[in-house]
Each structure stands twice: as structure tokens, then as C-alpha cells.
Amino acid sequence: MLGRDAVEFPVAVVLPAAGCGERTGLSTPKQFCTFLNRPLISFTIETFERIPWVESIVVVVAKESHELMLQIIHQFQHAKVKVVEGGTTRHRSIFNGLQAFSESAEGPVLPRPKVVIIHDAVRPFIEEDFLLKITLAAKEQGASGAIRPLVSTVIATTSEGFLDHSLERTKYRASEMPQGFLYDVIYQAYQRVTYKRDLAAAESIIKETLLLSACLISGAMAETIELSNRLQKNLESNHMAVDVIPCTKENNKLLLKTRNFIQISTSGASLSETEEMVKFFKESKHALLYPVVIVWVHLRMSDEASDIQTNEELTAIMDLSMKVKQGNILLYCVQIIYSKVPELWERSVARLSEITESLVRDRNPVLTGQMLQA
């Protein structure tokens, strides 16, 4: 009942099964190979049919297998399934499956889901609890997927076939199925991917989606709150949604909604909040698949004298940024000097906005570990 209660939105599944089994060397595609007097794909369909909150299942098959798939559905009494024909490539077949929920679908249009799960048709062993995590994460983040640590050593070679270098396994993960997406996000991505060379465009779409929001931690001082309000206004004028919170305490759920954070601090502020935020990201593995950006803004008052304590704090935050970079957390440091002259202050805030947008957009690890000036 937990899954049914937790999923209060429509969920559908797309099973691409249009492959010909070329890698297995079998005359029969593996999805139609029989085990215990039953085709493998039927076991996979049954797995999803048993999950009460999965409303529909789209199976994508090659044109020559269409009748066979219909026979399997009839023989084993599958009720939630619609069969569509695949394309010439896997990503085209998946797009055909996604179109079953759009107005361009051939035949009856299925109800559009909030989240769609894409899974391999030949992998029937999946637990409902794990699928629930994938589904809820996709609803919250826009996309999610199964991963596992790399076990084998992965190497890069030169054009001549010699060893160039080996990858650091702790930084990489192997992507697995199932994968979950907000339907509108994945449909738009596949809609724009027509040819193999356009796959980079799909990655760009997902990246742009991740850059559309940020969390701004304002602090409690009047000056930091004023700067937060001005910075929020500038960023939102460039189509970045910004949530402003006074501190990160008891806001862990909000921290998982985005991968972009702006923290405003003064010289007397402790670094403990930044360290706690970094610790939370590590423990939650929030930065595992895509870098998390923290722009730490040091607001220096115009009449503030540079002292040993301030310098030690600035050195500490820059040292921290170098350490966390290995964990896919990009901590940038920017200093802005407060001015009571309106023209100078507006100019500095505008410059801070430009720097922040650039850091969030480019995610350049080279710029961590140094103090940028706004």
C-alpha cells in the first residue's frame, strides 16, 4: 500500500523490444526466447502489471514481430499493454513508444502520464520498492536512473591503440535500467533527436533544464538580505527560478530540488553551514551524476578592515573548495564590496549576477579554489 499511497500521479512504462538479438547470435530475438514455456518479455510485462500504480505499458516491437506480440498478450492475458511499431534505431523506437501518449499516436491515445519509466524488455527482475524510488526521484528531479559502481578498470586509448590513461573509478558510475523521466521532459528531448549526430542536443536539453533553478541562502543580516533580494531579481529576469531561504537548517528537501546554490556570507560568519551542506550532498549522493554548484558570496562591508580572522576564513573556504571538487561539488568563491553609493552598488550587484550565471552555466572546475571579485 505504501507505493499506491506515495504515487498520487499517473505513471506509465515503455519497454523497447524491437531489437533483433544480433549480439546474442540467436535466430530468435532474446525478448521472444521461451523460458518455462513462456516468452521472456511476458515475464517483464507481468512484473509491471503487478504494480498497482503503473497505469499502462507500451511495448515497442519490430514490424515483423507485431502479430507475435499480440498473440503473447492474448495468450497470457496481459491487460495494461499497447503495442507499437519500432523505428530503425533504439532511440527512435523509444520515441515511438512515447508518442503512444501524444495526439500524434496511431489509434487510441493513452492517457498522458506524469512520469514514464523506460526499461529493458529482457530484464524482468525488478523490485517494486526500487522502482518506487526511481519514480519519485523522477517526479522531483525531472530524471532519474539506476546506477552501479564501476568494477572493471576503464581505460582510454590513443588513436594508435595504445594506453592513454585509465579513468578514476570512484568518479564514474555505470548507467543501468530502469530510468524515469517527467513525460514532458523526455518527450521534448526525443522529439528533437532525429539523427544519431543530434544526441548531443538531447544532453543539452537536460542540461538546460537543470540550469533553470537555484536556491539562494540569504543569511539573517539586513545587508545580506538586501543583496539576496537584488540578486534574485536579476537572476529571475534571465529566466532562472530562485528560491530564497535564510539558512539550510531543516531545508534538506529543498536542497534536493536543484543543483545550483548561492550562499551569501559576511566576514563574521562561520563556514559550518557550508560544510554541513557539502556533507549533506555527499551523503545523499546528490552530486553523483551531475555536478552541484555552490557559489559562496563573501559580502565585505566598505568600512571593514582586513583582519587575520577574515583572511583565515577566506583561506578556509578556498581550501574546502579544492577538497570537495573530487566529489563532483564545485564550490566557487566570489567577493563583493558593499557600497553606500547607489551607482557603485548597482554596478557591483550586476557584475555579481553575471559571474553567478556564468559559474552555474559553465560549471568550470578550474575556477574553484580562488577568490573572484565582483
N, C-alpha and C positions, 0 to 999 in steps of 0.2 A: 504493500500500500504506500510505502514511502515514495517510490518512484512516481506513482499516479498522483500523489499529493504535491510532489515537488515540481512536476511538469504541468503547468497550467497554460500551455500554449501548444499549437499543432506541430507535430514532428513527423517527418517522412524520411524514407530511406531510398537511396539509389544504389542498385547493385549492377555495376558494369560487368557483363558476361558475354561480350561479343568477340573475345579472343579466340584464336584457332588452336591454341595449345602448342605453338611452334617450339617453345623452349623444352617442353617435356618429351617431344619426339613421338607423341602418341597420335594415332589416327583419329581418335575421338577427343575433342576439347575436354580438358580436365573437369570443367564445371558440369559436364554431362556424363562423366565416368560414374559407374554404379558401385555403391558400397552398401552391403546389406540389402541388396535388391532395391536400391533407391538412388537416384542421381544425387551427386554431391550438392548441387545447387538447391535441391529441395530441402536439405538439412539446414542450409543457411537461411532460406526463406522462413522455415519453421521457427528458427531462433528468434527472428524479429517479430513474427506473428504472435509469439507467446508474450511479448512485451505489451501490456495494455495501452500504454501511452503512445505507441507508434501507430499512426493512423493509416498510413498507406506505404506500399513498397513498389517501386518501379524497377523492373528488371530489363536491362538493355542487352539485346542479343543480336547476332548477325542475321541478315535477312533469311539465309538458308536454314536457320535454326528456329525461326519464328513459330512454325507449326509444332515442332518438337516441344518447345517451351509451353505452348498452350496445352499440349497433351499432358505434360508433367503437372501443370496447375490443376487440370481436371482430375487426373488420377489420384493425386494426393490432397485434393480438396483445399487448396490454398485460396483464402478468401480476400486478402487485402492487396492483391497483386494486379498491376497493369504491366503489359509487355509492350516495349517499343523497340524499334529497329536501331541498331548502332550505326556509327559512322566509320570512316576509313582509319581513324586513329582513336586511341583511348580517350583523349580529351574531347574529341568530337562526339564520341559515344556518351560520355558523361553529360555533355551539353544537351544531347538529345533526351537524356533522362530528365534533366532539369526542366526542359521545355514541356514535359507532361503536365506541369503545374501552371503553364502560361497560356495566354489566349491563342498563341500560335500552334498549340498542340493539335495533332490529328486525332479526331474522335473526341470522346468526352474529356473535359478538362478536370483534373483532380483539384480538390481544394488546396490553395496555396499554403504551404507550411511556414511557420516562423523559423524553424531550424530544419535543415536537411542533413542527414548522415550519409556519407559516401563510404562504402565498404566493399571489400573484395568478395565476389560471389563464391569463391572457393575456400573461404575461411568461416566455417560455421561455429567455431568455438569462441564465443564472446559472452561475458557475464553482464547481466543487466546493470549491476552496480557500477561497473566500469563505463558502460555506455551512458549511464545517467550522468556521470562526471563529465564526459565528453559533451553531452547535450547541454548541460547547464553552463559549462565554460563557453561554449559557442554562443549561447544566448547572451552571456555577459560581455564577452570579448569580441565577438564577431566571427572568430575562427578558433578551432582547437583541434588537437590530434594526438594520437598515441605516439610515444617515442620510447626508445630504449638506449641504454649506454652503448657506445661502440666497444666491441670486444677485440676485434682484429685490428691490427695496425693498418692505417690508411696512408698511402704514400702518393706523392706527386712525382711525375717523371718529366724529363726534358723531351724535346721534340725528337731526340735521337733514341729515346727509350731508356736512358739512364736515370738512376735515382736522383731526384732534385732535393726533396725534403719530405719528412713524414709529418702528418698533422698531429697536433696535440689532442689526444682523445678526450681529455676532460672538457674541452671547449665545444665538442660536437656531439650530436645525437643522431641516431638512425630514425627516420620518419617511418611510421607504420600506419596501418588502418586499424580502426575506423578514424575518419576525420569528420568534424562537424562544422557547419557554417550557418550563419544567418542566410536565409534563402536569397534575399535581395543582393547581398554582398557577393556570393559565389555565382549567382546568375549573371550579374553585370560583368564579373571577371571573365567568365567563359564566353559571354556574348561578344566580348572584344577580342578574344583569342580565336582567330580563324585559321592561322597557319602556324607551323612549328616555330618560325622565327619571331612570332608575336608572344611567346611565353613570357618574355621579359616584361611585356605590357601588363600581364596579369599580376606579376610580382609588384610592379609599380602601383597598381590599383590598391593592392592590400597595404603597401607601404603608405600611400597617401591617406588611406582610411585611418591608420594608426597615428598619423600626424595631425588629425583634426581635433584633438582634445589635449588638455593639460590640467594639472592640479597645481594651484598656487598656494603655498603655505605662507601666510602673511605675518605671523607673529602678533604680539599684543601691543606694541608701541604705536603711538599715533603716527610717527613718521613712516614706519614700515607699512601700516595700513593704508596711508595715503599713497605710497609708492605702489602697493598692490592694486589699488583701485585704478590708478593711471595705467599700469602695465596691463591689467585685464582689459581695459577699454581699447588699448592699442592692438592687443593680440586678437581680440574678438572682431575688430574692424577688418582683420585679414582672415576671417573665417575660421578661427581656432576657438572652440568652445573651452572656456576656462572656469573651473570650479575653485572657489576661494575658501580656504579653511584656516582658522587661526593656528592650529597645530595638528600634528599627525596622531596624537593620542586618541584612541577609540575611533579612529577613522580608517582602520585597516581595509574595510570593504571598499571604501572609496579609492584607496591606493591601488587596488587591483583593477580599477576601471580604465586606467590609462597607463602609458609607458613614458609619460613626459611630466616632469615635476620641476617647479621653480620654488626655491626656498629663500626667503628674504631674511637676513640676519644683520645684527649690529655688532659692534666690536665687543660689547659686553656679553654677547650670547654664547652659550655653551654649544659644543659640537655634538652633544649627546643625542639630540633629536635626529641629526643627520645620520649618526652611527646606528641608531635604532632603526631608522628607515632602511638603511643598507642591509642590516641584519634581517629585517622582515622580508626584503626582496630575495635574499639568499635562501632563507628557509622556505619561502613559498614557491621558489623556482620561477618567479615572475619574469626573470630576465633570461630564461633558458633558451628560448627560441629566437628572441629579438631583443636588442639592447634596450635597457632602461636608461633614460637620460634624467639627470638631476642637475639643474642649473642653480648653483649656490650663489646668491647675490649678497655681497657684503655692502651694506649701506653705511658709508662713512660720513659722519656729521662734519660740516665745513669747519667748525671750530675745534674739532677733535685732534689732539696731538697724538702722533705716532708713539706708542709705548711698547715696552718689551712684551707685555701680556698680549696686546693686539697682534704683534708680529708673530708670536708663538702660535696663536690661534690660526692665523692665516697660513703659517707653515704647516700646521697640523692638518688643515682641510686639504691642502695641496698634496700632502703625503698620503692622506686617505684616498684621494682620487687615483693615485698611481696604484694603490693596492687593490682597489675594487674593480679596476679595469679588467683584470683577469677573469672576473665573474660576470662579464658582459654588462657591467654597470658603468656608465660613462658619467663621471662627476666633474662638471665644469665649474670654474670659479670666475666670477665677474665682480669687479668693484665699481661702485658708483658713488660719487661725492655729492652730498646734499647741498643745495644752494638756495638761498632765500631770494635770489634774483630770478623772477619768473621765466625770463627768456633762457637763461642758462640751465635752469632746472628742466624745462620742457625739452630742450635740446638733448640733455643727458638721458632723460627717460626715453625719448625717441630712439636714441642710439642703443640703449639697453634693450629695447623691444626688437630692434633689428638684429642685435647679437643673439638674443634668445631664440628668435625664429630660425636663424641660421644654424645654431647649435642643434636645435631639435630636428631640423630638416636634414642636415648633412651627417650628423652622428659621427663626426670625425674623431677617432681616439687620440690622434696626435695632439689635439688641443687640450687634453686633460693634463692636470699636474702643473698648470701655470695660471697666473692671475691676469685675466683680461680686464681692460679698462673701458668703461662706458663713457 
